Structure formats: structure tokens, C-alpha cells
Amino acid sequence: MAAGAGPRGIGAQPGALKRKLQSPHGNPPEKRQRKPSLNTFRKGATEADRRGKGNPPQQPVPKKQLTDNRNESQKSRPFIKTSSLFKNNPDIPEIHRKAVQQVQENVFTTDSFSQLDLHPHLISTINTVLNISSMTSVQKETIPVLLQGRDALVRSQTGSGKTLAYGIPLVQSLQGMESKIQRSDGPYALVLVPTRELALQSFDTMQKLLKPFTWIVPGVLMGGEKRKSEKARLRKGINILISTPGRLVDHIKSTECIHFRHTRWLIIDEADRILDLGFEKDVAVILNTLNAHRETRQNVLLSATLTEGVTRLADISLNDPVSISIADEIQKVLKPASQKDREASSSSNCTEQENFAVPEKLKQYFVIVPSKLRLVTLAAFILGKCKFEKHHKMIIFFSSCEQVEFYYDLLVKVLAGGPELEQPGHSSPSSVSLQFLRLHGDMEQEERTEVFQEFLKSKTGVLLCTDVAARGLDLPQVTWIVQCNAPASPAEYIHRIGRTARIGCHGNSLLVLAPSEAGYVSLLASHKINVSEMKMEKVLTSLMKDDRFKLHRPGRKKSCGTNPQEVRERATVLQTKFENHVHSSEGTVRWAKKALQSFLCAYTTYPRNLKHIFHIKSLHLGHVAKSFGLRDAPQNLTALPAAGSKKKTKPRPKRSDLLKKTHGKRRLAEILRSEYSSGMDTKVRRKKKRRKPGNQQIPT
């Protein structure tokens, strides 16, 4: 009864007064507040405030409650801006698939380098400087073949030691030449690699191997460096030249002192990636230049995956090669038997049947997360592994440079920085600071090198990057690989996860998928890649360990265990912090829109055979915007690429035509407009007419 809940003295009043108190409001405030929800809590507090002020006899008891309610009202005010993260999300599908037997390679053998016919000083360097005693499987198979002077196509899982597989026979061959090598002779060996970071890493390995043989000079050429200093090094002489294809072609065309008269080795490392990046014409120019100076040489192609392009490159660059493939279940065929077979091998059906070898000690997971929850789930995963567990080193892959820059700034400001981080009275794990680094192709070369070296030496940290770090890099002690955007092919997936569990070490990988992208798990299974499911709810429970995201309420006992309701509340608090930072200035809002747009543009570039999994029409623009800290779907997003363009856009073209050309900014705007035509294009057009001047304020 209501009288029992009221203050003293009300029971002695006449019955009419009781009815007067009860009739307009129903239950008393205490009962109305027993089940407060996140959205109604502030509303209940203001109602209690009104009652406290209207009844003088209630003043002694509600005074403290009134103060608490005012404080809680202020604390809960930001949540009015945040829509519910856990409503109106698509259902997470059940993944029904058979467990597959992955292709396994035995990484290590019992054979030592002393069993090979190598120079004693070289063996000593391998054992003492590189701290390696036994050969890996790819080294055992490859080194004897290359010491015989044969051409080779080497295919082995990433992280299996392919750099030493060609580096050791190369150094053995050059140091044993009858006429001692002179620096002025120029390149005796040319090593092509796809990225600048891999060029630096290969150069470092070669320097260590050449320690006893000081007369052989290694050198590196790559974009971002000053041409003048590189020309000076070429003039002095480089005997083992490591280079990216584009930079080498630049010097071939513009540097007179470069020549290949003595070149006896050509090594193309990560050959499939070189072709993927569009360097096929550059490789053709390099091959023609080498053939013009000297036709006889030893050629080696190395890759973790064997694509149709690599097979074609092998046909034109290798002479009667030995095909070395370590995994037992991989077909050891280099050339198709006939032209028909070659045409068949270029079809998607052939690549779909290709199986990939995965490191034995690598545990692979996937998590299905609705778009609205991607940001808080990623943040909770980072906190759980890198803050509350010890000695984790993580690489997170995104599909564009803009996303890397945006998420780097967001995570540093919200998760790693600020006075809230230092909380007195907490255990040491919660006070551990998070270190974030970023690496992508739009950075200056000096900064890229600095970040690469810093992450290489650090024992913990989180590296946000694009696929520039997906190939060949040997980053020690990396324990987690997180892929926020699924790669465009299973081969690229293999290269990304290959940054961990290298050469027999333990490692883990996590693939983040939207509910509409669940079919990617079956695609991986068809390539004999087995991934286990990790539940989103389990990832979010990490937020219970960080009191920065606790929702304070009066009279609430300290939570025990993992209460699902409180986990959701904390996730909403964290999302609010992200959104408050993004909306704190016009500049951060523009950054978020730019990152969102780059994500949508990248989403349209998935190959045709994956469109049934990654189709832009399956995305909810408002939900995706939440994952970039935006409170609403941007109305003028399609105008971003065309800002400053004076030409009027033509009527919406056919979808098939749009998929052919996606490079121009105006074309991208048309893609987004056509892809979001269902129920959204009218709103976008109306806003565009009304807010024409505002569109030009947002940078492209």
C-alpha cells in the first residue's frame, strides 16, 4: 500500500489526502524506480524531484535523494544522445559447417646447416648471429637445389623462413667466386620485393649473413628515399641490390650509372603480391633490361600462394625450374599441360579449389558483430588482450589509409589517453597504458621506417595498418592478428594471419564479420581453413574490468560476475565516449565521414565472385556510421567525392557500368548513390538541393 511507503505523518492525515496523493501519480516514486532502464532513468529522477519539492513534510528524507537524483541526471545526460546499440540489429546467424582438416606443413626439421656444403664462417654466422641451429622444411628443400645453380619456384607457408632459403645459397655462391667481387662491379644479384618494409627487412637479413664477407656490399632502393643519395650509392657500387620494382624501373630510366653486366641472380620474393600491386609491367621492364645485359642467370620465384599470374611470370622468367612445394596436399605442378589448361587455371573455379597451408600453432577465430557494435567490440577486445592480459602484441588490419588514421586518433584519445586512465586504488593491470602505432602507404617513408622499427623492438603494443604490413614482414612476438575488414581473397587472409605464429611460435587471429558476411566462413572452409567462433558477448565482458565505463547509480551494489545488462550499459557508455569525441569538433566529424566513405568505397571493390557475401546493398548506412562514432547516417556523404566539381552529374547509369570503373571521385559518388537507391536516394537528393553550399566545406 502507498501509505507504507510514504514519510512519517502521512498515515495520520485524512483519507481524502491519501487519495489526493495517490490518484494523480499512481505508485509512489520508490516503486517506480525499482526497474530503471538506461533511457528512462533520467526521466524518473526528474519526476521524483518534482514530488520532493511539492510536499514540505517529505523534505527531511528526500533531501539527500534529491541531490543524488540531480547528480545522476547530469551524469546520464549524454546518454540521451546515444541510440540503443542493442536494438534493431540483424540476427546473428548460426554457423553450420563441417570441421575441415587443414593443410599442415612441418616447419622444422632435425637437419642442421652444418650438413650442407657451406663456408664455415657462414655456418658460424647462422648459428651465432641469427641464433638458428636447424633448418626449416623449405630451407632443407630449397638450399641444395639453388646451390646446384638451378632455377626454382618455391611455395611455402608464410613465416617458414623463405628469406634465408634464398639468402644462404646466394651468399655461398658469391663469396666462392674465383675472381673476388669488387664493389665497382655493380649488382651480382637483384632481389625484388613488393613493399618498402620488406625491402628493409631483407636488407637487414642480408647484412647479417654477409658479416664475414665484408667485400660483398648489399644495398636497398625504395620509394620515399632521396634519388640523389640512392644514385650516389649506385655510383659507389652495390653487389646485392634489394629493391621495390617501381623504384628500380625509375632508376633504370633516369640513372646512367646503373648496369647489370655482372648480374647472375634474380630473386622475386612475394611474387604474387608484386603482381597484385600492379607491378607486372615494371617486372617486364626489369626482365628486358636484364636480358639485354646478360641472358644467363639463376632465377628464383618465392611466394606463399601460387596464382595464375605467378605461373605466367614463371613461364617467362624461369628456365627449366624445380617446383618446390612443402605441403603434401598441394599439387606440385608448375606449367599447365596445354593452352586449354592454362585458360582453365585462370578461371575462378580453379582458385576456389586451391588449399593453403596454415601454421600448426595458429589458433583462428571469427566473431560476428552487427555494424552498430563493431567499434565497441573492437575496443573491448583491445582492452581485454592488451590491458588486462600480459605481454600481448597485436596487429589490426583495415581496408584503407583513412580508416587507419581515424581509428588511430579515436583509440588513442578515448582508450589510451586522458586523466581517466590513472585510477587510484586499482590493481596494476588496469593502470597499464596502451601503446598504439599506425602504418600505411600514405605516410612519409621516414615515419614508416620509424614506426616499423619501434613496433619491431617493442614487447607490447597495437599496430593499426593496411595490407602494406601483410606480406613477408617478420615482426617478432606478435600474438594476435585482428582483421576488421575481411580480405578480398583467402590467399590474402593467409598472408595477414601469417604475421603471427611464425617459425613454430604460438599465435592467434580474429576475423570480424557482419551478420550478412557469415558466408565468408564457408568460403574459408572450402580452402581447408578452419576457424572457430568467438561470441561477441564474451568479448564485451572485458568492459566489466574497466570502471571508466561504469554507469553510476544510487543505491546500487557492486556488480559481481558478468551481468549481461551491465555489460550492455558499459558498452553504451563506451560508445557515448567515442561519439562525444567524434562530435566534439567539425574537424573530427569530417574525419569520421571521410573514413566512413573510404570504407564504403573499399566495400565496392570486392571481386564479383564474393558479391553474394560482400554487397554494399546489404549494409545499413546508419548502423555502419555508428561504427565510426557518428550518431546518424551522413546526409551529404555522396557529395564528398564530388565537392568542388562544377559539372552536373548525369542521370543514374546502369549498375553493370558502375562496377567497371570505380577510380574517379565522381564515379564513386555515382556508385554510392546507386547502391543506396532503395529508400535513401530521395532523402539524399533533397538535402543536397537545400544544403548545396555546405557540401563544399567538407574536404575530399
N, C-alpha and C positions, 0 to 999 in steps of 0.2 A: 504494500500500500504506500501511497505517496507521502503520507504523514510521517511514516517511519524514517523516510529519507531526508526530511526537511530539518532545519535547525531547531534548537530548543525554543519553546514558547509558542510554536505554531500549532501544536496539538491542543493548547488551551483556548485558541480562538474559536469563534462560532463556525458552524458548518458551512455557512454561505461563503466565508472567506476561503475555506478549503476548496470549495467548488470553483471559486473565482481563480484561485491559483492553479488549479488543475486543468480547467476547461480549455483555456487558450493554447496551452503548451503541451498537453498530453503528459508523457512521462517526465519525471524530473531530470535535470542535467546529468546527474551521476549515471543514470541508466542509459541515457542517450550516448554517453561517451565510452561505454564499455567496449564497443567494437569499432574503433576508429579506423578508417581507411586512409590511405595516403592523400587522396583528393578531398575527403570530407573533413579531415581533422581540423583544418583551419576554420572551416565553416562552423563546426561545433564549438570551437573556442570563442568565437565572436558572439554566438548565441548565449553562452554562459556568462560572458562579460555583461551583456545587456540585463540579464536577470540579476546579477550581483549588484548592479547599480540601481535597479528599480526597487529593491527590498532592503531598507535600512536594517531590519532585525537580523539579516543574514550576514552583515558586514564582518563580524569577528572571525568567522570561519572561512569565507571565500576570499579574504584579502590576499592570502598567500597564493591561493589558486588562481586569482585574477592576474597576479604578477606572472605566475608560471605560464598562464594561457597567453598573455601578451608576448612573452619571450618566445613561446612555441609558435605563435602566429608570425613573428618576424623570421624565425628560423625556417618555417615551412613555406614562406612566401615565394622563393624561387621555384618551388615545385609546381606552382600554378602554370608556369610557362612550359613545363615539360609534359607532353602527352605520354600516356602509358606505354611502356616498352613491351608489355606482355599481353596486349590486346590486339585483335585483328591481324595476328600473324598467321601465315600459312602453316598448315600442319606439317610437322616433321615426319617424313615418310619412313616406314620400316624398311630396312635394307635386307633383302632376301637374296643371298648369293652363296654359292658354294666356296668353301676354302680351297685355295689353289696352292699347288706345290711350286714355290718359287725356284727360279734357276739359280743355283748356287755355284760359286767359284771358290776353290781352295786358295786363299790369298797367299799363305806362306808355305814354303817347302822346307825340307830339312837340309837342302844343299846350301853350302856356303860359297862365297865368292872365291875363296882360295882354290876351289876345284876347277875354276876356269883358268885359261891360259892368259892371265893378265899380268901387267907390270907389278912387281912387289910394292912399289910406292903407291900405286893406285889402289891396291887391296888395303894397304895400311890406312890410306885416306878414307876409304869407305868405312872401315871399322872404327876409326878414332874420331874423324871429323863429323861424319854423318851418323855415327853410332848405329850402324847396321851390320849385322853379322850373317843373316841368312837371306837368301833370295826369295822374292815373291814368285808366284807361278808365271806371271807374264815376263818377268826378268829371266827366269830359267829357260823359257821357250824362245825368247827374242834375242838375247845377247849372243848365243852361239851362231844363230843364223846371220846376224849382222856382222859378226867377226869374220864370217866366210866371204863377206862382200856382196851378199845377195840383197835384192830389193825385197821389201816386206810391207804387208798391210796388217797392222796389229789392231785387234779389237779386244778390249778387256774392260771390266767394270771400272768406273771412276774411283780414284783413290787406291789403285792397286800398284802404283809405282812405275807408270809408263815413262816418266821423265828420265829416270835412271836406266830404264830399259834401252833407250837410245843413247843416253849421255855417256854411259860407261864404254860401250864399243866405239863411240866417236872419239873419245879422249885416247883410248888404247890405240886406235888406228893412227891418229895424228902424231902422237908422241913417238911412234915407232917408224916414222917415215925415214927413208935413207938420207935424203938431204934435209937437214934440220930446217924447220919452218922459221921464216923471217917475218917480222911484223909487217914489213913493207910489201909482202907478197899479196896481202889482201885476204878476202874470205876463202877459206878452205871448206867451210861448212856453213850452210844457211838454214836457220830454224825459223819457220813461220808459225805464229801463234795468233789467236783471234783478238785478245784483249791486252791492254797495257799492263794490267796487274799480273796476268800470266807471263808476260814478257819479263817483268821484273823478277818474278819468282824463278823462272827458268834460268835467267842470268845469274841469280844468286846460287842456284844449284851448280851451274857450270863453273862458277868461280871456285867453289869448294872442291870440285873434282880436279881442277887444274892447279891446286896448291903446289904439288911437287914439280909441276911442269910450267915454270914461270915464263918461258919463251913463247908459249901459246897464249894469245891475248883474246879474251871474249869481249863482246860489246853489244849494246842494245840500241835499237832505233824504235821510237814510238811517237804517236801524236801527242801534242801538248808540250813537247820539248822545243827548244830553240833550234831552228835549222842550222844556224851558224855554228853552234857548238857541235852538233852532230856531224857537219861537214868537216870540222877540224879533226874529229876522232877518226873519220873515214880516211882523211888525208894521212894521218899518222899510221893507220893500218889496224884492221880488226880481222882476226883469223877465224873466230866463230861468231857469226853475226846472227843475233836474235832480233826479230822484227815483226811488227804487225804488217799485213800486206799493203794497206793503203799508204803507210809511211814509206815503205820500201819503193813502191812504184813512184812516189813523189821524188825520191832521190834519184831513181833511175832516169827520170825525165829531166831533172834540173841540176844534178851534181855530176860534174865531169870526171872527178877522181874515182868514182866508184866503178869497179870492174869485177868480173867473175872468171878470170882466166884460169885460176887455180882451184875453182870450186869443185870438190869431189863428193860432197854430201848435200842432199836436200831433204830436210825433215819437215813435214807438215803435221803439227800437233793440233788436236781437236779439229780434225779436218771437216767434220760435218758442221761444226759451229762457224768455221770460216766461210763455208758456203751459205749457211743460213743468214749471216750478216750481210750478204750481198757482195762478197769479195771474189766471186768467180771470175769476173773479167780481170781483176788485179792479179789473181793467180795465173791466169793465161798470159798476161804481160810478163810476169816473172819467169814463167817456164820458157817463153820465147826468147827472153834475154839470156837465160842460162844456156839454152841450146845454141844460140848464136856464138857464145864464147867457148863452150865446151860441151860436146854431146854425151860423153861417157861420164857417168857419176852414179853414186849409190843413192837410191830414193827410198824414203820411209814415210808411210802414212799411218797415223795413230788416231784412234777415236774410241769412245765408249759405246757408240751406236754406229751401225752400218746403214747408211741411207742410200737411195738411188743416186744422189749427187756424188757421194763419196765413191761409189762404184764407177761412175762415169769419170771422175777425176783420176781414179786408179788406172783406168784404161789408157788414159793419155799420158800419165806421168811415170808409171811403173813398168819395168822391163822384166817379164817372167818372174813375178813376185811370189814369195811364200806367204800364204794366208795363215795368220796366227790368231786363233780364237780360243780363249781359255775355257769358257763354259761348255760343258759336254753337250748340251741340248741345242746349241746354236749351230746352224748349218754352215759348214766351212766351204763356202763356195764364193769365189771372187768374181768370176765373169759368167754371165748368162751363156747358155749353150748356143743360143741363136738370137737373131734380132727380135723374134717374136717374144722370147723370154725376157729380153731387155725391156720391151714395151710393157710386158705384163708386170715386171718388177717395179715400174714407175707408178702403177695404179695403187689406189689407197687400200685395196684388198690385201696386197702383199705386205704393206707396212702394218696393217692391223694384225697380221699373224706373227709379227716379229716379237720375240720374247727377250727380256732384258735380265741381266744378272744383277742381283742386289746384294750388298754386303751382308754377310751372315749375321753380324751382331747389331744390325739396324732394326729397330722396332718402329713400324709405321702405323700412324693413326690418322683418322679423319674425324671431323666434327661438323655436324650440320647445324647451321646457325641462321635464323631469319635475318634479313638485311638490317632491320632496326637494331638488332642486338650485336652486330659484328664488332662495333667499336668497344663496347664494354666487355665483351667476351675476350677480345684480344688483350685488352688492358688487364683483365683478371688473370689471364694465362701468364702474361709477363710478370705480374706481381707474384703469382704462385710459384713460378720456377726460379726467377732471378732475385727475388727479395726474401722470400720465406724458405727457400731451399738453398743449399750451399753450392757454390762453385759451378753455376750453370753459365754457359756461353751460348748465345742464341743469334741466329741469322733469320731475318724476316724478309720475305720476297714480296714485292709489289710489281704491278704491271707497267708503271710509268714513273718518270722522274718527279713529276708534280706531286704524286701521291707520297713518294718518299720524303720530299721536303715538307709537305703539310703534316704528315703524321709524326715526323721527327720533332717539329716545333710543338705540336699538340701534346705529345707524350712527355717531352722534356718539361713543358710548363705545368702540366697537370699531375703527372705521376712522379717525376724526379725532382722538381724544384719547389721553391716556396718554403716559408717558415713552418707550414703544417707538417713537413716531413719529420722534423725533430720533435718527438713527443716524449716528455719526461715520464719516467715510471714504467716504460715498456721494455720488453726483453730485447736483446741485441738484434735478432733478425729483423724486427720491424723498423729499426733505425738504419738499416743498410741502404745506402744511396744507390740508385740505379744509374748506370752509365749508358747513354745512348750515342751511337755513331751513325753516320749515313754515308752511302756510297752509290753514285750513279753517274751516268755518262755526261751530264751537263755540268759537272764540277770541273774546276781548273785542275790540270794534271798535278800541280804541286800539292794541292789539297787532297786529291785522291791518293797520292802516294803516302802522304802523312797519315790519313785515316787507315789505309791498308796496313801500314807498319804498326800503328797504335793497336789495332784490333789483333794483329798477329801476335804481339807481345803480351797483351792483357790476358788475365786468367778468367775474368768475368766480363760481362757487357752484352749489349744488344745492338746488332748491326742491322739497320734498315737499308735495303738495297734493291736494285733492279737485277735483271739477268746478267748484268756486267760482272757479277760475282758468282755466276752459276757454273762456270766452266774451269776445270783444271786447277783452281786455287787450292793450295794445301794450307788450311787455317787450323792449327792445332787446337785441341781441347774443345772444339765446338760440339756441344751436347744436344742442341735442339735446332731443327730446321722448321720454320713455320712458313707456309705458303698461303698468304691472304687471298691471292688471286690464282686460280688454278692455271697451270701452264697449258700452252696450246697443243701439246702432244705428250704422250707417255715418255718419249725419249727425253724431252726437256724436264719432265718430272724426275727422271732418273739422275740427270745431271745436277739438279738442285739438291736432292737429298744426298748426293754424293759428297757434299761439303762436310758431312759428319760420318762417323764410323769408318774412318779412313785407316787403311792398312791394319786391320784387325782390332781397332778400338771400338768401344760401345758408342751408340748414338741413337737418337730418336728424331722422328719427323712428324709434323702435324699439317694436314691439309684442311683448310677451311672452305666449306661448300655451303651454298644456299640450298633450301629445300628443292628448288627447281633444277639444281645441278647434281642431284643424287645419282644420276645415271653415270657420272664420271667414275664412280667406284666400280661399276660393272665393266667399264672400258679398261680400267687398270687391271682388273681380274682377267680380262681376255688376253692380256700380255703377261700373265702369270706374275702380277704384282699384287701381293696380298696386304691389305690394310685393315686394321681393326678400328671399331667405332669407339670414340670417346664422347661421353654425353656432355652437352652444353651445361646442364645443371651442375655437374661435377666441377667444371672449370670455374663457374661463377662462385662456388663456395669459397674460393680463395679470398673473396672480398670480406668474409667474416673475420679474417685475421688482421684487417687494417681498419682501425677505428676512425680514420679520416672520413669514411663513408657511412658512418653510423648515423641513423636517424634518431635524434634525441627526443624522448617523450617523457612527460612527468609520470612518476609512479611506476615506471617500467623496470622490471627486474633485469639483471644482466642475463643476456641470452646464453643458453647452453646448447652445444651441438650446432647443427646446421638447420635452422628453421627456414623452410622454403619461402615463407612470406617475408622474413627479414632479409634473406638473400636478394629477393626481388626489390625490396626497398633500397638496399645498398646499391644495387645495380642502377636504380633510378637516380640516387644521389650522385653516383659517379658520372652518369650520362648528363646530369644537370651541370656538373662542373665542366665537362667538355663543352657543352653548349654555351655556358656563360663565357668561357674563354673565347670561343669562336665568334660570339656576338658582341664581344667587348669593344670591337672597333670595326670600321668599314673595311680596313685592310685585311683583317683575318677572315671576314666574310667572303671577300673576293678570293682569298687563297683557297678557302673551302670550296667555293664554286668552281674554281679552276681545277682543283684536284678531282672533284666530282666529274667534271666534264672529261678530264683525261681518262678517268676510269671507264666512262661510257664509250668514249672513242675506242679504247683498247678492247672493250667488250664486243664491238662490231667486227673486230679483226680475227675472231676465231675462225678456223677453217670450215669449209662447207660441211665436211663430214662430222663436225661437232655442233652444228647449229641446232640439232634437236636437244642438246644439253645446255648450250650457252646461247640463248636467243634473247636479244635485247627487249623483245616484247614481253618476256617473262619477268622482267624487273618492274618493281613498283617504285616509281621515281621518288615519292615521298619517303618510303622506307629506306631506300638507298641514301637519300640525303641525310637521314638521321645518323648513318654510319660515318658521316663527315662532320658531325656536330652541328648541322643545320636543322632548325626547328621545323621548317616547311620546305616543300619542293620548290626550288627556284623557278619563278615565273618566266624570267627572261634568259634562261640558260642557253637556248638555241641561238640567241643573238650574240653570245660571247665570241664565237669564232669570226663572225662577220662584222664585228664592231669596226667602224671606220670605213667600211665598204660602201661605196656610193651607188653601185649598181643594184638594181632591184632583182630579187630572186625570181626565177621562173616558176611557173606552176609545178606542183609536186610531181617529179618524174616517177617512172616505174621503179619498184624495189629492186628488180634484177639489174637495172642500170646503176643503181646506187652502190651495189656491192662490188662493182668492178673498180671504181675509183673512190678511195677514201682518204686521199692525201691532202687535198686542198681544204683550206679552212671553210670556204663557202660550201663545199661538198659535204663536209662533216655536219654543218648546220642543217643541210637538207636531210641528211641521214637521220639525225635526231628528231627532226620534225616529222618525218615519215614513220619512224619507228614508234613514236608516241602518238600516232594519229588517233587511236581509239579513245575518244572521250577527253583528250587533253589538248588537241591542236587548236580548238576554238578558244579555249582559255588563253593559250599562249599568244594567239594572234591578237585577241582583244587587248591584252596587256601591252603587247608590242606597239599597237597603234596609240594607246594612251600615253605610254612612257617611252616614247622614242628618244628623247634627249638623255634619259637615264641610262640607256643601253651603252652609250659611248663612254660613260665614266668607268665602266668595268674593263680592265685591261685584257688583252687576248693572251 
